[in-house]
Amino acid sequence: MRKTFILTGVLCLAGVSSSWAARSTVPQVPDSDFAAKWWLGRFDEKRALADAGDYPVVFLGDSITKGWETAGKEVWAANFAEGKYRALNCGFSGDRTEHVLWRLDHGQFGKLRPKAVVLMIGTNNTGHHPRTEETPIDTNAGVRAVVLKLRELYPETKVILHPILPRGKDVNDPNRLRDDIVNEKIACLADGKSVAWCDFNARLVAADGTLSTEMAKDLLHPGRRGYEVWAESVKPYLDWALPPDPAKANGACLILVSGGGYHNCCD
């Protein structure tokens, strides 16, 4: 299975390599007013924490990741505040792929060399720009650029890549449809060895694809229950990235399968 999986990833990457959009892949800060009010201050704060702390795990993303500090605060405290999964939250509201690239280029992790980065990004690329300005292929290219930047800067770090979470009430929501196309493409970025694909979207919606306000209070940002599902889903991947015996990590492959389970994709 491993050979088929990796080959699929290579083919998917080749399909987008010539279509990168400058908007998604050129590092930049948000609009000046937005950045000046709090964004650059948060960047400095998180970089200082990275320099001072020993965090095996970093969560990297937008407001959905930042939400671990609000709606998901209690879930974070129970799972990621200390111990084996001790994590630094580097989620910034409003971030798109280009903003994450700027942060990585400017030392967001400071001296820290995390063992795992949990990455979820892209919903603001599709949510902030009409499809005529940024196509799903462009957003895919932006996510790919972030993954490649992480692999360049932190070659020993495992990347746990999430899809864009479901948004809108049902499967016919235009943003949901657009994000589904992106997710199908970015799944190919995972090779099962240095980059793992952790897709728990099916656990957030009903059988017919309906998203409830219990899972996402505004049909975009998770509520407490949504963060509980996230924590439950990602921890097996963190176990993969943080093995008790580093030698056991060699050759380890993991991929989430339909229905919320997971298996070793090297089998």
Secondary structure as GFF3:
##gff-version 3
##sequence-region A 1 267
A	DSSP	alpha_helix	2	14	.	.	.	ID=ss1
A	DSSP	alpha_helix	22	25	.	.	.	ID=ss2
A	DSSP	alpha_helix	32	34	.	.	.	ID=ss3
A	DSSP	pi_helix	35	39	.	.	.	ID=ss4
A	DSSP	alpha_helix	40	52	.	.	.	ID=ss5
A	DSSP	beta_strand	57	61	.	.	.	ID=ss6
A	DSSP	alpha_helix	63	66	.	.	.	ID=ss7
A	DSSP	three_ten_helix	67	69	.	.	.	ID=ss8
A	DSSP	alpha_helix	73	79	.	.	.	ID=ss9
A	DSSP	three_ten_helix	83	85	.	.	.	ID=ss10
A	DSSP	beta_strand	87	91	.	.	.	ID=ss11
A	DSSP	alpha_helix	97	105	.	.	.	ID=ss12
A	DSSP	beta_strand	116	120	.	.	.	ID=ss13
A	DSSP	alpha_helix	123	128	.	.	.	ID=ss14
A	DSSP	alpha_helix	136	153	.	.	.	ID=ss15
A	DSSP	beta_strand	158	161	.	.	.	ID=ss16
A	DSSP	alpha_helix	174	186	.	.	.	ID=ss17
A	DSSP	three_ten_helix	187	189	.	.	.	ID=ss18
A	DSSP	beta_strand	195	197	.	.	.	ID=ss19
A	DSSP	three_ten_helix	201	203	.	.	.	ID=ss20
A	DSSP	alpha_helix	224	241	.	.	.	ID=ss21
A	DSSP	three_ten_helix	246	249	.	.	.	ID=ss22
A	DSSP	beta_strand	255	256	.	.	.	ID=ss23
A	DSSP	beta_strand	262	263	.	.	.	ID=ss24
###
